[in-house]
Amino acid sequence: MWVQNKRGIQKVNPSTGAVTTIEVPGDAQITIPVNGQPAVANGIIYFCAGLVAQSHTGVVGIGIHTGIAGIVSSPLIYQAHFVSAANGFAWVVNYPVPGKPLLVRIS
Amino acid sequence: MSAFAFVSLSVTSARAQGAPTFTAYSHTGVATPSGLAAAGKYVWISDWGRGFKKRGQIVRVDISTGATRTVSNRFISLPSVIAASDRYAWVMNKTYKEVWSLLRIDTTTLSVTRVKISAAESAGIGYEGDPIVLAGGYVWIPGPQGIIRVSTSTLVTSTIKSRLIAGPLFHVVADAHYLWMNVPVSSNGPLYTSWR
């Protein structure tokens, strides 16, 4: 089970109670979740987060097996609001152009 | 003309996995997105519209073709969080008078069925961002003092309460056996714990 809190992303083993903390990029403001739930696709957990230095929201991805986190960067990802996943794809609704929400598939 | 735009970039962090490809699905007709769910052949987007100029709606996007279908119905006013399966999309919806209900949308016919949620069961809860969960033949909806359970087959609604739930639930997730949720452990403090 993965828990999002002030310490980063924490991987919790429900059977043993063991906790592993994964640091996320310092720019990602994960203590203020943007909207909705994280989503999992192709071994990566995606969630929307405020990006402090960039003054907008974006998408952070964490490799489940690698435990490494990074900001998902593309001109199509800007002011991300929601993320979902199915069939190996992640889907993001965001605003790369103000006022024109766009659905983007990450594969 | 294709509705897609393809952009291939690497993740910003050099340590992160892979080099994802980004595909834009334009022209969904959504004005104010308020929820998103992907399942099977479709992605569902709820849309608050533009006030009185454009009513709320729910949009179904075919992930293969990019084709969109709009679900407009008298029950749809301000739709928000979505949980979806291959057969149905389940959408929380509120009226302008803050009355919440759960809408079931048939994936194929797009017919809409409303499941009423009593005011007592949803008091003080905003479902714009908080999740609902589809698991074990039920839709699970966090409530102010417990979790609301809606049967996906009979649409019968019940509320599960526990002394461990002392206030509004935060996040809820499910695995194959259990529902996991963050609950306040003290009504006076911001401490939360996971409970199954």
Boltz contact constraints between the chains, C-beta under 6 A:
constraints:
  - contact:
      token1: [A, 35]
      token2: [B, 129]
      max_distance: 6.0
  - contact:
      token1: [A, 37]
      token2: [B, 131]
      max_distance: 6.0
  - contact:
      token1: [A, 63]
      token2: [B, 17]
      max_distance: 6.0
  - contact:
      token1: [A, 68]
      token2: [B, 15]
      max_distance: 6.0
  - contact:
      token1: [A, 68]
      token2: [B, 16]
      max_distance: 6.0
  - contact:
      token1: [A, 70]
      token2: [B, 11]
      max_distance: 6.0
  - contact:
      token1: [A, 70]
      token2: [B, 12]
      max_distance: 6.0
  - contact:
      token1: [A, 70]
      token2: [B, 13]
      max_distance: 6.0
  - contact:
      token1: [A, 70]
      token2: [B, 16]
      max_distance: 6.0
  - contact:
      token1: [A, 71]
      token2: [B, 12]
      max_distance: 6.0
  - contact:
      token1: [A, 72]
      token2: [B, 11]
      max_distance: 6.0
  - contact:
      token1: [A, 73]
      token2: [B, 12]
      max_distance: 6.0
  - contact:
      token1: [A, 74]
      token2: [B, 7]
      max_distance: 6.0
  - contact:
      token1: [A, 74]
      token2: [B, 9]
      max_distance: 6.0
  - contact:
      token1: [A, 74]
      token2: [B, 22]
      max_distance: 6.0
  - contact:
      token1: [A, 76]
      token2: [B, 7]
      max_distance: 6.0
  - contact:
      token1: [A, 76]
      token2: [B, 22]
      max_distance: 6.0
  - contact:
      token1: [A, 76]
      token2: [B, 24]
      max_distance: 6.0
  - contact:
      token1: [A, 81]
      token2: [B, 33]
      max_distance: 6.0
  - contact:
      token1: [A, 82]
      token2: [B, 36]
      max_distance: 6.0
  - contact:
      token1: [A, 84]
      token2: [B, 36]
      max_distance: 6.0
  - contact:
      token1: [A, 84]
      token2: [B, 37]
      max_distance: 6.0
  - contact:
      token1: [A, 84]
      token2: [B, 38]
      max_distance: 6.0
  - contact:
      token1: [A, 86]
      token2: [B, 38]
      max_distance: 6.0
  - contact:
      token1: [A, 86]
      token2: [B, 39]
      max_distance: 6.0
  - contact:
      token1: [A, 91]
      token2: [B, 38]
      max_distance: 6.0
  - contact:
      token1: [A, 91]
      token2: [B, 43]
      max_distance: 6.0
  - contact:
      token1: [A, 93]
      token2: [B, 33]
      max_distance: 6.0
  - contact:
      token1: [A, 93]
      token2: [B, 36]
      max_distance: 6.0
  - contact:
      token1: [A, 101]
      token2: [B, 30]
      max_distance: 6.0
  - contact:
      token1: [A, 101]
      token2: [B, 33]
      max_distance: 6.0
  - contact:
      token1: [A, 102]
      token2: [B, 24]
      max_distance: 6.0
  - contact:
      token1: [A, 103]
      token2: [B, 25]
      max_distance: 6.0
  - contact:
      token1: [A, 103]
      token2: [B, 28]
      max_distance: 6.0
  - contact:
      token1: [A, 104]
      token2: [B, 22]
      max_distance: 6.0
  - contact:
      token1: [A, 104]
      token2: [B, 24]
      max_distance: 6.0
  - contact:
      token1: [A, 105]
      token2: [B, 23]
      max_distance: 6.0
  - contact:
      token1: [A, 106]
      token2: [B, 20]
      max_distance: 6.0
  - contact:
      token1: [A, 106]
      token2: [B, 22]
      max_distance: 6.0
  - contact:
      token1: [A, 107]
      token2: [B, 21]
      max_distance: 6.0
